[in-house]
C-alpha cells in the first residue's frame, strides 16, 4: 500500500490562522487597483479621441469618412502596441512593462495636454 504524503489531510496554513496570508491579500488589492487604473486611463483616452472628432473635422475640413479613418488609425495603433507590449511582458515581466507603459502613457498625455496648438493647420 503506497504511503500518502505527510501534508494530505492536514489543515492548510490559511485554515490554521483563520484567513489568508496578509501579504498575499494586499497584493490582490494592489493588482485590482492597477487594473482599474489602466482601464480608466484607456477609457479616458478613447473618450478624448471621440470628443476631439468634431474639432478635427472643422480644422481639417474633413468628411465623416475621414473621421472614421482617424478612429481606425487610433484603434490599429492601440492594438499593435498591445500585442507588442504583451510579447515584451512575456520576456521582461508584466509588472515592469505595466509600469513602463503607464509612465509613457502619462508622459505623452501630459505633453499633449500642455500643447497650445494641437493642429498647426492654417485657416483658409
Phi, psi and omega in degrees: 000127182290146179277149179267147177301152185295338184271355179285130181089351179270144178293145178288168179298323179297321180290323180292322183270350178087015179178188180280166173293131184299323179295319180290323179295320177296322178296324179297319181291320178294324177296316178298317179297317180296317179294318179296319179296315178297318179294319178298316181294322178295313180294323177296318180295317178297320178296320180296319178298315181291325178290328181281349184303316178298321178293321177297318180297316180293316184291325183259359182052051185257164179268176178296322179297323177294322178294326176297325177294326177297313180294319179296319178297320177297313182295320180294318178296316179299314181297319180293322177292324179294317179295317178296316180296324177296318178293317178294325178294326176295327181277318189250350179112140183294317184296316181297313181293324178297315181293321177296314179298319178296318180293316180295316180297316179295317179297316179295320178295321178295318178298318177295323180291328181274351180288127182276324179244096183291311180249115177270060180257125180290143177287141180287000000 
